[in-house]
Amino acid sequence: MSWYPVAPVAPAVEPVSLAEAKAQCRVIGTDEDDALDLYIASARAHAEAYCGVAFAERTLVAHCDSFTDMARLPFAPVNSVTSIEYIDVAGAAQSMSAAIYELRADGLDAAIVLKPGAAWPAVQPGSRITLTASVGTLPPDDVLHAMLLFIADSFDRREHAKAGDWTNLDSLLCNHRRGV
């Protein structure tokens, strides 16, 4: 498999609202809103990195070398495929027809496979294939709880602290890890 790193894209709506973060941290007023917004985004990013799951809906773009890489997509859950683009053997940019492939998004293991009787198009050697997809899901309650703990801990400490060997965050997130 040869997926290149996916550039992070901030979601339009975070899974934890500013009001929920304020309630968790017992904050009244707006003086801490900027810091709390940062902690909310950090908590989501931490949960997503730990679990390998997108916990907020957004569009992601990924690049790979071969159509065989589509057998396991680098992010989950995948809601829909927006486009698959490639460079054909003549060097022209092409967008693949949805009549050729189908998305199989069974739980957290998403794949793009050929429809019966279809074949992957020939690509220019050395070119990359670009996949654009909508990903994300609402996090389960224990993941939301972990995010709120992360936010409150970040708000209370505001400095680097050594995490223990196994934390409450690990306990709440471990059952939602993808590919482990």
C-alpha positions in Angstrom: 0.0 0.0 0.0 1.3 3.4 -0.9 -0.9 6.1 0.5 0.7 9.5 1.0 0.0 11.5 4.2 -3.4 13.1 4.2 -3.3 16.8 4.9 -5.5 17.6 8.0 -8.7 19.5 7.2 -10.7 21.2 10.0 -14.3 20.2 10.1 -17.1 22.8 9.7 -18.5 21.7 13.1 -16.6 20.2 15.9 -18.2 17.2 17.8 -17.9 19.1 21.1 -19.4 22.6 21.2 -18.0 25.6 22.9 -20.9 25.6 25.3 -20.2 21.9 26.3 -16.5 22.7 26.8 -17.4 25.7 29.0 -19.7 23.6 31.1 -17.0 20.9 31.5 -14.4 23.5 32.5 -16.9 25.6 34.6 -16.2 28.7 32.6 -18.5 31.7 32.6 -18.0 34.5 30.1 -16.0 34.8 26.9 -12.5 35.5 28.0 -11.4 31.9 27.5 -13.2 31.2 24.2 -10.2 31.2 22.0 -8.3 28.8 24.3 -11.3 26.5 24.6 -11.7 26.5 20.8 -8.1 25.4 20.5 -8.5 22.7 23.1 -11.7 21.4 21.4 -9.8 21.0 18.1 -6.9 19.4 19.8 -9.1 16.9 21.7 -10.8 15.9 18.4 -7.4 15.6 16.6 -6.1 13.5 19.5 -9.1 11.1 19.5 -8.9 10.8 15.7 -5.2 10.1 15.7 -5.5 7.6 18.5 -8.4 5.7 17.0 -7.7 6.2 13.3 -11.3 7.4 12.9 -12.7 10.7 11.7 -15.1 12.0 14.5 -16.3 15.0 12.5 -17.6 15.2 9.0 -15.4 16.8 6.4 -13.9 16.3 2.9 -10.4 14.8 2.7 -8.1 14.4 -0.3 -5.6 11.5 -0.4 -3.0 10.4 -3.0 -1.8 6.9 -3.9 0.3 5.3 -6.6 -2.0 2.5 -7.8 -5.7 1.5 -8.0 -4.8 -1.6 -5.9 -4.3 0.8 -3.0 -8.0 1.4 -3.0 -8.5 -2.0 -1.4 -8.1 -0.3 2.0 -8.6 3.5 2.3 -6.4 5.5 4.7 -9.3 7.1 6.6 -12.6 6.0 8.0 -15.5 6.0 8.0 -16.1 7.0 4.4 -19.5 8.5 3.7 -19.1 9.0 0.0 -16.6 9.4 -2.8 -16.5 12.8 -4.4 -14.0 12.0 -7.1 -11.1 9.8 -8.3 -8.7 11.6 -10.6 -5.7 10.3 -12.4 -3.3 11.0 -15.3 -3.9 8.7 -18.3 -1.1 7.2 -20.4 -1.4 10.2 -22.8 -0.7 12.6 -19.9 -4.2 14.0 -19.7 -6.0 14.5 -16.4 -9.0 12.3 -16.1 -11.9 11.9 -13.6 -13.1 8.3 -13.2 -16.7 7.6 -13.9 -18.6 6.3 -10.9 -20.0 3.5 -13.2 -16.6 1.8 -12.9 -16.2 1.5 -9.1 -18.3 1.2 -5.9 -17.6 2.2 -2.4 -17.8 -0.5 0.2 -18.0 1.2 3.5 -18.6 -1.6 6.0 -18.0 -0.1 9.4 -14.5 1.3 9.7 -12.9 -0.7 6.8 -13.7 1.2 3.6 -12.6 0.1 0.2 -13.2 1.1 -3.4 -13.7 -1.9 -5.7 -14.4 -2.4 -9.3 -18.0 -3.1 -10.4 -18.5 -6.5 -12.1 -17.1 -6.4 -15.7 -15.2 -3.1 -15.2 -11.4 -2.6 -15.3 -9.2 0.1 -13.8 -8.0 2.5 -16.4 -4.3 2.7 -17.4 -2.3 5.4 -15.8 0.8 7.2 -16.7 3.8 5.6 -14.9 4.9 7.6 -11.9 1.7 9.6 -11.6 -0.5 9.8 -8.6 -4.1 9.0 -8.2 -6.2 11.5 -6.2 -9.2 10.4 -4.1 -11.5 13.0 -2.7 -14.0 11.7 -0.2 -16.5 12.7 2.5 -15.5 11.2 5.9 -16.7 11.4 9.5 -19.2 10.2 12.0 -20.6 11.3 15.3 -18.4 10.0 18.1 -19.9 7.5 20.6 -20.5 8.8 24.1 -17.3 7.4 25.6 -15.2 9.2 22.9 -17.1 12.4 23.6 -16.3 11.9 27.3 -12.6 11.4 26.5 -12.7 14.6 24.4 -14.2 16.5 27.3 -11.6 15.1 29.7 -8.8 16.2 27.3 -10.3 19.7 27.1 -10.7 20.1 30.9 -7.2 18.7 31.5 -5.7 21.1 28.9 -7.7 24.0 30.5 -6.6 23.2 34.0 -2.9 22.5 33.4 -2.0 24.8 30.5 1.5 23.4 30.6 3.2 20.1 29.6 2.6 17.3 32.0 3.8 13.7 31.8 0.9 11.3 31.1 0.7 8.1 33.1 1.3 4.7 31.6 -2.4 4.2 31.1 -4.9 7.0 31.3 -8.6 7.5 31.4 -8.3 8.8 27.8 -6.7 5.4 26.8 -9.5 3.5 28.6 -12.3 5.5 26.9 -10.7 5.4 23.4 -9.1 2.0 23.1 -12.3 0.2 22.0 -12.7 2.5 19.1 -9.2 2.0 17.5 -9.2 1.1 13.8 -6.8 -1.5 12.5 -5.4 -2.6 15.8 
